[in-house]
Amino acid sequence: MRFHLEPATSSDGVREQHFSLDEIPGVLWSPASASGPRPLILMGHGGGQHKRAPGVEARARRFVTDCGFAAVAVDVPGHGDRPKDDELDALAAQNRARADAGADLYPLIARFQALVAERTVSEWRAVLDAVQRLDHVGDGPVGYWGVSLGCGLGIPFVAAEPRVRAAVLGLGGALASAPAARRITVPVRFLLQWDDERVPRDEGLALFDAFGAADKSLHAHPGAHAELPRHEIGSAVRFFARHLGRAAIAC
C-alpha cells in the first residue's frame, strides 16, 4: 500500500501531519519536537463524522500535550474524504427510510456497523504498520479510543490486533459486538449514557458484561447519546497513561 505523508504543521506544541494510505485519508498528531518511539492512540470517529471531528481532535491533542503520546485518526468508509461508496450510501438511505417508517433504530445501526467493520479492521492494521515505521512514533504500545460508530468498529479491531494494550470504548451495544468483545482481554474502560436514545441501556450493559477483560470498568452518566461529559477526556488520558506508560511529558 502507498503511504504518502504531507509536510507537518505545528501549533501549541502539537505537530499535525495529514497522510493517505492508498484511498484512506488520515491525520497524525505528535509532540512538535518528538523523536523516538512513544505510545500511540488510534481513534475511531462517530457516525456521520470524520477524522478531524471536534471531539476526536480535542482528545488527540490532550493525548499529545498531557502525555507525549502520538494519536492517529482516519476517515472510515463512506465518511469524510473517502470516495463515494454506493453500497454504504444505499444502506444508509434504507436505514433512514425504515427509521422514518417507525422501525427500531438500533438493529439498523448494528447492521451498518457490522458491514463497515468488515473493511476497517484490515485498514486500521495497515495504518498502524505505516505510522509505526515513522521515527517519531515507533513501535511503542498502542491504545484504542472510540465511541458510537468508533465503538462498533473498534471492538473487532481490538479483538484482532495484539498491539493494542488498552481500549476506551462506549455508546455501543451487544447485538453486533458481543462475540468480538468476548475475545478482548486487555484493560477496557466502557462509557455508557443512561438515557441513550440510540442504543438501549440493556444492550450497552450486555456489551460491558461480554468483554473478556478481567480489568474492565464502566462509567455510566445520565443523558442522551451525544451528551458524554467532557471530563471523560481527562479520564481517558489517565487511563491510557496508566496502562501504556508515559512518553516525554509527564501526566
Summary of the structure (lengths in Angstrom):
residues: 251
radius of gyration: 17.3
end to end distance: 35.7
largest distance: 54.5
contacts: 869
relative contact order: 0.15
helix: 40%
strand: 23%
